[in-house]
């Protein structure tokens, strides 16, 4: 049963029942609880989400892949109003559907994502993104140390790419407002239900007004493509459909990329020898991009599915209607999948070949153990080539132009934003 408590306890004793989830690990070191759960006899464990719902948590790599490919575990069912939740409030604006992907699927438009976000399409944005990253880095260099790579590079670069590829020409001021709403929506605790709902409604209302204007402007971004495409019934998406798509691109596209890029910066600056290796061996780039995606935890929650039928699972049964959370981060750190999983190994995926921009559909992907950074199964992230490209550009920029750049504080002293769905540092202070 779902409660309405916006500030539940963050931990429980064994006598009180299952542990609270998500675990309080907001930075790049994931909670040791995952390692304990991976080695437990049971294939999944019960945890209690911030809503009070009891759900199953899966932490092992092989089980994660198995369950994410199982058609009896449904994303659609997980989005139903009465489904168990991990988030404080169902992410749906008042009067909205809250599922841009389903909107595209049902109107016969999902192919626009395949076209706009394909490796080939993203490769066409690589040179422009490199120039933008170089310009931002040059601005920081001219200002002199110290600098903050979060505000000076990660956020403006990913927002610029999101405008070009996903959303259209939003203004910087609009970006600030949208980010503030996202900061409220993407929290686990410390926001009331009314505050979260107000932010969801504000984002949807913004795009109801703005998405048709964005679609009418020049460009080939996803919102414009969605507006121009002919739906299955021969019509066009209305303002409500475009708002659903824009919301999807904002959170699943822009905000996830912003987290990935910020984490990539921290990861590389925390491993200066890896950065030096990339400088000496540029061909390492595809492998290093994949290792950043494997090694760096991005989400603090899990990938949510609800069982539509009983699912036997190595001695226990996930019953129809029960919720399963799959931890991609834990799977990526499973020692049964990756030797020394907590070690950042730039050449871990070097056996596989791909172009140095990291955008090939095969770039850097291991033949035997693909990482779970973008999920698995039919809901594998369609924007993976875009995220790979942005990470590759950031690594190239650091390697080519910043040999003296280093963190201004020890990595362990970086401040991370607490209680958020996507791990993100408050700042990335650097000097040179």
N, C-alpha and C positions, 0 to 999 in steps of 0.2 A: 504493500500500500504506500502511495506517495504522500509525503508530508509537505507542509508549506513552510517549514522552518528554513529561513534564509541563512542561519548561522549555526549549523549543527556542529557537534564536537569533531575535532580533527583526528582523534585517536581513540582506540578502545582497548580494553584489556581482554584477555582470552575469556574471562568469566562473563564479560558483557556481550560476547558474540563476535561475529566477523569483524575484521579490521575496517576502518574507514578508508575510502578511496575517493579521489586520488591521494596518493602518498605525498607527504610534504617535501617533495624534491623538485625545486623549480629551476635549478641550474643545469650544468652539463654533466653532473654526476648523478646518475639515477639511483634511486633508493636501494639499499641492500636488501630490502624486503623482496624484490624481484628475484634475486639469486636464491633466497631461501625458498620461495615458492616454486621456482623451476626444479629444485631438487626434492620437493615434497613428493610423497608417494602418489597423491591424487593428481590427475591431469589438469584439474581446474579447482579453484577455491572460491568460496563465497566471500564477497566484500559488500560493504554498505556504502552507497553513493551519498552525495550531499542532500539528496531528496529523502533519504531513509529507505530507498529501495534496496533489496538484497539481489545481487546479480552475480553471475559467474565471471571470474577473471582468468584468462588464459595467458600464460607467460612463456611457454616453450615455442621455439621456432617451428618445428615440424607440425605441432598442433595448430599453430596460428595459420599456416598455409592450408592445412587440411580444412579447418573450419571456415576460413574466408572463401574457400572454393565450394563449400557445401550449399546446395540450393535450398536446403531446409532452414538455413539461417538467413533471415531476410532483413535487408536494410529498409525496405518499404514498411514492413511490420514494425520496425524499430522507430519509425517516425509517426506512428499512429498516436492519437491524443491520449489513449489510455495505456500506452506501453510504458514499462519501467524505464527510468531515465538515469543518466549520470549527470546531466546538466541541470542547473537549478530550475530552469523554466524551458518548456518546449520552445525551440527557436523559430517562432512563427509570429509575424505581426498580426494584429487584429484585422480580420477580413482577408488575410493573405493565405496562400497555400504553404509557404515556407519550404518549398522544395523546387528549386530552379531546374535541377537535373530531370526530375519527373515531368516538369512542364515541357522541357525540350523533347523528352522521350515520347510523351503522349501526342505532341503536335508534329512528330516526325522530323524533328530538327536536331537530333543529337549529332548528326553528321557534321554540323557546323563546327562543333568542338574538335572533331577528328581532323577537319580541314585546317582550322585556325591554329590548332595547337600541335599539329603533327611535327615530327623532327625536321622535315623539309621546310615547313612554314616558319618554324622558330629559327632555323639556321639563317633565314633572311634577315632576322633582327640582330644577329650576333655582332656584326660590325658596328651598327648604330649603338648598341648597348656598351660595347667597349669604348667607343668615343665618349659616351655619356659618363661612364665610370672614370675615364681618364680626366675629363673636365672637372668632375667633382673632386678628384684627388688633387688635381693641380690647384684648385681653390683652397683646399686645406693646406697644401704646401706653402702657398703664398701667405696665408695667415700665420704660419709658423706654429711650432708646438707650444703648449699641448693642444690636442684636438680630440673630438669625440666622433668616432667612426659610425656610431649609431645614427646620430643626427646629421653628420656630414657626408656619409656615404650610403649606408645600408638603407635607411628610410627613403631618402630622395631617389636613389637609384631604382629601388623596387616600385616606388610609386610612379616614376616616369615610365618604366616598362609596363606597368599595369594600365596606365593611360593609353599607351601606344598599342598594346596587344589585346587588352581585355575590355576596358571601360570607356574609352574615348577621352576627349580633352576636358577632364575635370580641372578646376583651378586648384592652386595650392591651398587656398583658404578652405575650399570644399574638402580637400584631403584631410586637413586638420580636424574638421568637424566630423567627418566619417570615421577617422581614427578614434576620436573620443567616444563615439557611439559604440564602436567595436570593442573598445577597452571595457565598456560596461557589459556588453553582451557576452564576451569571452571570459568571464570570471566564474570560478566555482563557488566562492563565498564572498561575504562582505558587500553584497549588493542586495537590496530588497527585490522581491518579485515585481513590485510596481516600477522600480528604477529600470530593471531589465526590460520589462514590457514596453516602457516608454521609449527606450533606445531602439528596440526592434521596430516599433511603430514609426519612429522618426526616420530610420533608415529607409524603410519601405515607402513612406510618404515622400521622402526626398527623391527617390528614384521614380516614383509615379510621375512626379513633375519633370524630372531632369532626363530620364532615359530617352524619351522621344526626341528631345533636343540633341542629345548626344548622338542618337542614331541618325539624325539628319545632317550632322556635320561630316566633313571629309574624313577618310580613314578606312581601315579594314579591320577594326577591332571586333571582338565577339559580339558586343551589344549591337553594333551596326549590322553585322552579318545576320544576327537573329531577327532584326527588324526587317531586313530586306528579303529574307528567305520565305518561300512559299510553304505554308504548313500542309499537313496531310490532307486537310479538307479544302485546300485551295485558297485559304485566306492568309492573313498575316497576324503575327502576335500583336495584341493590344498593349496599352500602357501597363496593365497589370502583369502580363507575361514578361514584358521587358524588365519591369521592376524586379520580378523573381530572378531573372537571369543575371541582372546587374548585382543583386545581393549575393548571389552565388559566386560571381567573379570577384567581388570585393573580399569576401571572407575566405572562400576556398582557394581563390587565386592569389590575390594580393597579400592578405595577411599571413598566409602560410609561407609564401615566398619571402616576405620580410623576416619571418622567424628563421627560415633556413639560411638566408644570407647573413643575418646578424650572427647566428651560431657558427657559420663557416668562418667568419672573420675571427671570432674568438678562438675557434679551434686551431686555425693556422697560426695565429699570433702566439698561442700557447705551445706551439711546436715549431720553433724557429728552424730546427734542423730539417723538418719536412719542407718548409718553405724554401730553404736553400737547395734541397734536392730538386725541387720543381724548377728552380731558377737554372740549375745545371742541366736538368733533363726535362725539357718541356713535354716530351712524349709521355711523361707520367701523369699528365693532367686528367685524362679520362678515368684512370684508376683512382686518383686522389679525390675526384669529385664523388665517385661511388663510395669511397671510404669515409668521406665526410658525411654522406647521407646515411651510411650504416652506423658509424660510431656515435654521431651526434644525436642525442635524444631531442625530439622536437615537440611531441605532444606530452601532456602530463596526465591525460586520460587514456581511454582505449577506443578502438574501433568498435562501434556498437552494432549488434545484430540481435534479432529476436527469433526464436525457434518457431516455425510454423508446424512442426511435427516433432515427436520425440526423437532425440538424437543420441544414440549410444556413444559413449566416449570413454573407452579404455577403463571400464569398471564402474562408471557412473552414467547417469542419464540426464541430459538436458531436456527438460520437459517442454512440451508445446506451450508457448506463451512466456517462457523464461527468457531473460536477457543475458547475453554473453558480451563481455568486453574483451577484446583481443589487444594486448599490449604489443605494438610493433617495436617499441623501444626495447622491451625485455627480450623479444625474439631476436633482435639484432645483436644482443649481447649474450646469447645462449652459447656456452662453450661447446655444446654438442654440434653446433652449426659452424662456429668460427673458432679456430685455435686462438688462444689469448684474446678473447673478445674485447677486453677493456684496454687493449693496446691500440693506439692509432698507428696503423701500418699503411703508409702511402702506396705501397706496391702490392697490396693484398689482392687487387683485381687486375693486376698488370698483365695477366695471361690473355686477357681479352682485349681485342683491338677496337679502336674507334677514332674518329677525328678529334682533334684537340679541343674543339669547341664543346665537346661533351653532349652533342645534340642527336647523335645517331640513335636509332631505336635499339641498337645493340651496343652502344658505346659503354665500355667499362662494365658490362653486366657479366657476372660470373656464370659459367655454364652450369655449375652444379648447385651453387648456393646463392641465388639472387637475394639481395637484401630486401627488407620489408619497408623501406623508407616511404614508398608510395602505396603500400598495401599489397593486396594480392587478389586474384580472381577477377570477376567481371566488373567490380567497382574499383579496379586499379586506377590510380589518379590519372585523369586524362591530361593534366597539366604538367606531367613529369618532365617532358622535354624543356618546357619553359623554365622550370625550377633548376634543372641541370645546367641550362645555358647561363642563367644568372650566377650560379655558384662558380661555374667555370670562369666567367668574366672577372669575378671578384678575386679568384685565385691567380689568374693571369695578371691582374692589375697589381696585386701585392708582390708577385714574383718579379715582374718587369720593372716596377717603378718605385719600390719601397724597400730597398735592402737594409736600410737603417731603422725601419719602423719597428716599434716594439710596444707592448703593453706598458702603460705608465704605472700600473699597480700589479702585484702578483695576481695570477689568474684566480686564485682562491679568494681574493678580496673583491672581485667584481660583484656588483649588486644586481640581482635578478628580480624581475617583477614577480611578486608572489601571487598565488591563487589564480593563475591564468591558464587557459587551455593550451596555448602555444608558448613554449619557453622563449623568453626574450630578455636580454640584458637591459637594465635601465640605461646604462651608458657603456661605451667601449672606449675608455680613455687611453690615448696613445701618445707617444713622444718619439723623437728621432734626433 
